[in-house]
Amino acid sequence: MPKYSRLGLLGDRDFGRLFAATALGQLGDRIIFLTLPLVAIAALNADEFQVGLLAAMTTTGSLLVGLPAGAWVDRMRKRSVMISTDLVRALALLTIPVAWRADLLTVWWLYAVSLVHGVLTVFFDVAYVSYLPHLVGRSNLVEGNSKLSAIRSVTSISGPAAAGPLVGLVGAPATLLVSSAGMAMSALLAITIRKREQKPEPSEHPQLSREIKEGLKFAFQYPILRAIMLGDTIFNLFLVMYQTMLLVFLEREIGLQSFGIGLILSGMGCGALLGALLATTVSKRVGQGPVIWLASLVTCPLTVLMPLARTGWSVYVAAIGLAALSMGGVIRVVAQSSFQQALTPDRLLGRMSATARFVSWGGIPLGGLLGGVSGSAFGATGTLWIGAAGMTLSVLPNFLSPLRTTRTLPTEEAPDFAR
């Protein structure tokens, strides 16, 4: 793409369409994150247990179809999966304001929509990650992942910021019309991508359990892929422990009001955006493998600034540590996603992505449970110390793997490279 050299991949028409589709789809998704619980609280007067159950429904999809999704996606064209799941998610969300208008909306309706949306999101995410190597080529994976992470970081900041005024203006149910429209427009943009995939060759004897087993075997067989998943699992477990007690610490022990807490969380979003913008440059200078463990080693220890903080200016200094954590997290994810995509044969991309997601997200519910138990036993401050230590220790699997000295990505499918 020589005539687009200043823009890089954004100068490519098809990647530009995927970039715009990502922006619209992620904006809709971030609005859902804030608005759906508000529908339950404000429109249906749901109690705390019902709101918690609604939150659980949004992540249940990963447990229900996390592994089978990869095998199913590998049988289909990835772009077609993205388009169809976006359209069905848009339709499912549209039913909420329609049912509310017709006075038919119930909390059970919200549960059903959340479950359907969560299951479809698993399929979309697996197809999305698997589609990028086909669209940009394996030599451009770091740049592609970096730019897509940047726009996701922007929407993680702008989505909730836009949702708040919209909910105040038109109400929570009607705000979901914006989410529905964003996902529908995302699908329409994906339809206009001209580059077509070859249809995967069907297996002579398709068997779901065998295909899932093949994906698991590939993901766990090679030290690099195994180290990335193990490091992610440890990091997510202790991150959720930390986050579970962070709001308790800020509100009850520091005495921050909602505006101050929101300011700290927005700072984390800005850190993620900065990480996405720097990911390509940092990876090139440090090395594609070393940056995965160095990003965590440099930024995770800074999270101890928060339990050291006291009322006043020190809490905002500690917030810089949280912003750094987000920045390092995005740099790490961009680099390790590029490794996973580069090392995996096309026919296994869906299963590798689904396996990595299923394993690394497995620590999230356990982290929430352990965070509550630890908070009861050691208090919010003690749990923050434990979370900070655990996140720092998540460096070890990647440091002790070939990633420590692997400075470049393979340019083609190379399982022997990972061995």
N, C-alpha and C positions, 0 to 999 in steps of 0.2 A: 504494500500500500504506500508507495513512495510519495504520492501527491498529498497524502494525509499525514505526513510524518510528524507534524506538530501536534496533531490530535491523537496520534497513536491509533488504538483500536476504535476510538470514537469516530474516526474518519471512515470506518467501514460501515456501510449502510445496514447490513444485517445485525452487526453487534450494536449499532446505535438503536435499532428497534428493540433489541433485547434489553438494553440499558433503560430505555424509556418505559418498556413494559414492567421492568423491575421496579422503577420509581413509582408507577401508578399502583401496582399490586401491593408493594410494601407499604405505601401510604394508607391504602385501604386496610391492610392488616394491622397497622399500628393504631388506627382509629378504633378498630374492633377491640383491641387490647384494653382500652380505657372505657369504651362505650358499652360493651356487652354487660359488664357487671353493673353499670349505672342503670341499664334497662331493668335489670332484676331489682335493684334497690329502689329506684325512684318510681318506676312505672308499675311494679308488681309488689312492692313492699316486702321483698324477700328477706328472711332472717339470715344470721351469720352462717349457719350451717348450709343453707341453700346457696348462698353466694360462694362458699367454699367448694360445694359440690359442683357448681357451674365451672369454677376454675379447674377442677379436676377433670371435667369432661373435655376440656380443650386439649389436654395432654394424653388422654386415654387412647387416642388414635395411634400414637407411637407404640404403645404396648400391644394393641390389638393387631395391627397390620405392619409393624415395623420391619420385620424380616420378610414376610411374603411380598410386600410392596416392591422390594428390589428385584425379586424373581419375575414378578408380573411386568414391571417396567422394562426389564431387559428383553421381553418378548415383543415390545411395541416401539414405535417411533417416539422418541422423547418429546419432540415438539408437539405432537398430537396429544400426548398425556397432559402437557402443560396447558394447552388450549382448553381441553375438555374439563379439566379440574377447575380452572379459573372460571369458566362459564357456569359450572354447577355450583361452585361456591358463591358466585354472585347471585344466582337464583335462590339458593338457600337463605342467604342473608336478606334478600328482598322480602321473604315471607314474614319477617319479624315486623317491619313497619306496616305491612298490609294487614297482618293479623291484629296488630295493635289498633289500627284504624277501624277494623271491623269488630273490635271489642272481643276478640277470640284469643288473645295472647295469654299464655300461662307460663309458669316456670318450667313445666315439662316441655313446652314448645322450645324454650331456650335451651334446655338440656339436649333435645334432639338436634337442633341446629348446631350447637357447639360440638356435639359428637361427630356429626356429618362433616362439618367444617374441618375438624381436627384430623379425621381420617383422610379427607381429600388433600389436606395440606401435606401429609406425609408423602402421598403419591407425587404431588407437585414438587416438593423439595428434592426428592430422589431423582426425578426426571430432570429438574433444573440443573443440579450438580453434574449429572451424567451428560447433559447436552452441550455444556461449554467446550469440552475438548473437541467435539465435532465442529463447532461453529468457528472457533478461533485457532485451532491447531495446538498441539502440545507445546510448541515453543513459545506461545503467547499466554500460557496459563496464569503466570504470576500477574501480568498486567491486567488480564481479564478479571481475575478474582479480586484484584485490588480495586479496580474501578467499580465493580458491582458491590463490593463491601462499602465503598465510599457512599454510594447512593442509598444503600440500606441504612448507613449511619445517619445520613441527612434525614431520612424519613423517620428514624427512631426519635429524632429531636422534634421534627416538624409535625409528625402525626398527632401525638398527644397535645401539642401546642394548638393545633387546629381543632382538635376534637372538643376541647374545653369550651371555647366560645360557641361552637356549633350546638353543643348540648344545651347551653344556656339560651340560645336563640330559638331553636326548633324542637328541643327535647331529645332525649337519648334514642328512642326508637327511630325517629326520622333521620337522625344523624347516620344511621346504618345505611341509608340510601347512598351516601357518599362512598362508603366502603364497597357496596355492591357495584356502583358505577366504576370505581377504580379497578376492580377485578375484571369487570366486563371489558373495559378499555384495554387492560393488560392483555387479555385474550385476543382482542382484535389486532393489536400491534404484533403479537406473535404470529398471527395468521399471515401478516405481510412479509415475514422473513422469507427471502427467496431461496436460500440455501437449503436443500432437502437432504435428509438422511436416507441411507439405504435401509430398507426394511430388514430387521434382523432375521437371519435364517432360522426357520423353526427347527426345533430338536426333533429327531426321529421318534423319540419316545419321551415326550414332555411329562415331567413328574415334578410337582411343586416341591416336595420334601427334598428330592435329590438336588434340585437347583438351589434351594436355600442352603443345603449342606455344602455345595460347591462354593457358594459365596462366602460362607463362614470359614471354610478351609483356606481359601485364598487370602482372606483378610488376616487370619491368624498365623499363616504359614511363614510370612516374611517379617523379619525383625523390624524394619522401618514402619510398616503399616501397623504391626502389633504395638510398637512403642507409642505411636501417635494415639491410638485408641486408649491405651492404658493411662497415658498422661492426661488425656482429656477426661477420662472417667474420674481420676483422682481430683483434678482441678474442679470439675463441676460439682462433685460432692462437697468439697470444702468451700467453694464459692457460695453454694446455696446455704450452707450452715452460716456463713458470714452474713449473707444478705438477710437471712431470716431474723437475725438479731440487730441488724444495722438500724432499721427504723425504730426499734425499741430503744436502742442506745441513744439515737439522736433526739427522740422525743422525750424520753423519761429521764435520762441521765444528763443530757446536754441541755434539754429544755428548748429545743428548736421548734418554731412554728412551721406550719405547712409550707410557707413561702421559702423559708431557709432550707427545708428538706428538699423541696423541688429544685432549688438552685444547685444543691449538691448533686442531685440525680441528673440534672441537665449538664453539669460539668462532666459527668461520666460519658454522656452522649457526645459531647464535644471531643473528649479524648479518643473515643472510638472513631470519630470522623478523621481526626488527625492521624491516627494509626493507619487508616485506609489510604490516606493521601501519601504517607511515607513508606508504605509496605514495599513497593517495588524497589525504591532506592535503597532502603535498608537491607533488603534481601540480597541485592546485587553486591553491596559493599561488604556485608558480614558473611554472606554465603547462605544458600538456600536451606541447608540443613542446620548449621549452627544457630541461625536466627530463631529457629523454633524453640530451642531451650534457652538461649540468651534473652529473648524477649521476656520470658517468664522470670528468669533469674534476676533480671534488672528491676522489673516492675512489681512483682508479687511482694517482696519484703517491704515495700513502701506502704502496704496496707496496715502495718502495725502503727502507723501514725494516728489512725483513728482511735483505737483504744487508749492511746496516750493523751488524746485531746481532752481539754477542759472547756468549760463555757467561755466563749470569747473568740478571739482571732485564731486560736490554735486549731479549732475545728475546721476552719476554711483552709488552713495549711494542710490539714489531713485530707481534705477533699481533693487536693492536688494529687495526693497519692492514689486516690480512687480513679481520678481521670487518667493517671499514668497506667493503672491496671487495665483500664479499658483500651488504651492505646496499644499496650503490649499484647493484649488478648487478640485484637484484630490483626496485628502484624503476624502473630503466631498462626492464627487460623488461615490467613491468606497463604502463608508458606506451606502449611501442612496440607491444606486442601489441594494445592498445586501438586504436591508430592503424590497424594492419593490418586489424583486424576491421571498424572503422568505415568505412574507405575501400573495402572490397571488396564487390562485389555478392554476394548470397546464392549465386547459381549458381556463383561462382568461389571461394568461401571455402576449399573443400577444396584446390583447386589452388594458391591463393596460400599457404596454410599449408604444403603439401608442398614448394613451391618454396623458400620461406623457410628451412625446415628443411634441405633438401638443400644449399642454397648456404651457409648459415651453419655447418652442421656439416662442410662440406667441408674447412675448415681444421684440424679436430681431428686426423686422422691425420698430416697434414703437420707440425703443431705438435709431436706426439710425436717424430717423426723428427728435426726440427730441434733439439728440446730435447736429444736424445741426442748429436747431432753437436756442438752448441754446448757441451754439458757436457764432451765429450772435448777440445774445442779450448780453451775458456776457463775450465773448471771450473764447479762448481755456483754459486758466487757471481757469476761473470760472466754466467751464463745468467739468473740472477734479475734482474740489472740490465737485460739485453736485454728480458726479458719485461715488466718494469715500464714500460720506455720504450715498447714496442710497444702495450701496453694503453692507455697514455695517449694515444698517437697515434690510437687507434681513435675518438677523439672527432671527428676532422676531417670524415669524410663527413657526419655528422649536423649539425655546426656549419655546414658550407658549403651545407646544403640549406635549403628553406623551413621546416624544423623550428626553426630559430634564432629565428624570430619568431612561429610559429604557437602561440597560447596555448590554443586550445580544439579539442576534437574535432568533426568534422562529425557531425551528428545523423542523417544518412541517407547512403546510398551516393552518393559524390561524387567520381568519378574526376577531374572537372575541378578540384576543390578541390586535389587532389594535383599537378595539372599546374603 
